[in-house]
């Protein structure tokens, strides 16, 4: 199984970006999917998650600005990021938990840079 992210880049403060992550390979069932991020010198942190039932959760720092969604027919998860701030600058990682197992997989990461 492989997770491939896309959509990162450089954007000005207040701008928007949409991250995409698609899973490929031998997939039986995807449980939770999520986006994490890691800024230089900081620990990786959860940004947003979505369960197989569609329940979402967000970190307080992005609540109201970011929106996570998933498309199970495409084995994909998305992160719409609006009103971006310089403190959102980080490498963003896609995460998915698969059954049976369960087994966790990570994407390779995509850089998001917000300029002030």
C-alpha positions, -999 to +999 in steps of 0.1 A: +000+000+000+012+035-008-001+070+001+008+098-024+002+134-014-001+164-037-011+200-035+015+217-013+033+248-022+039+285-014+010+308-006+006+342+009-010+349+043-048+346+039-045+323+009-058+288+003-045+254-006-060+220-011-040+189-003-049+155-017-038+121-007-046+089-026-040+053-015-030+026-039-022-010-037-040-040-022-067-023-001-094-041+017-108-014+039-096+020+051-106+030+086-095+064+098-077+089+076-059+120+088-035+148+081-006+156+104+020+183+101+056+189+113+072+223+115+110+226+118+121+218+153+087+207+164+069+174+169+045+160+144+010+170+153-025+160+143-042+186+121-075+169+112-089+134+111-120+116+096-133+082+105-148+057+082-182+069+093-174+105+084-169+119+119-143+146+118-120+162+143-096+192+141-069+207+162-079+239+178-053+259+158-071+251+125-107+248+135-129+269+113-102+274+087-094+238+075-118+212+063-111+174+059-130+152+036-127+117+021-137+100-011-139+062-004-145+054-040-111+069-048-094+058-016-086+095-011-086+121+016-084+159+011-076+189+033-090+223+023-069+250+040-083+285+040-071+317+057-036+303+059-012+318+084+026+317+086+024+294+115+007+268+093+041+264+075+051+228+078+055+195+060+020+179+059+017+141+061-012+119+051-021+091+074-044+061+069-053+031+089-062+000+069-079-033+078-071-061+083-045-055+110-051-027+115-020-014+098-010+023+097+006+040+067+021+074+061+026+095+030+060+110+021+049+145+031+043+177+011+056+211+020+033+240+027+049+274+031+029+305+040+046+338+035+039+369+056 
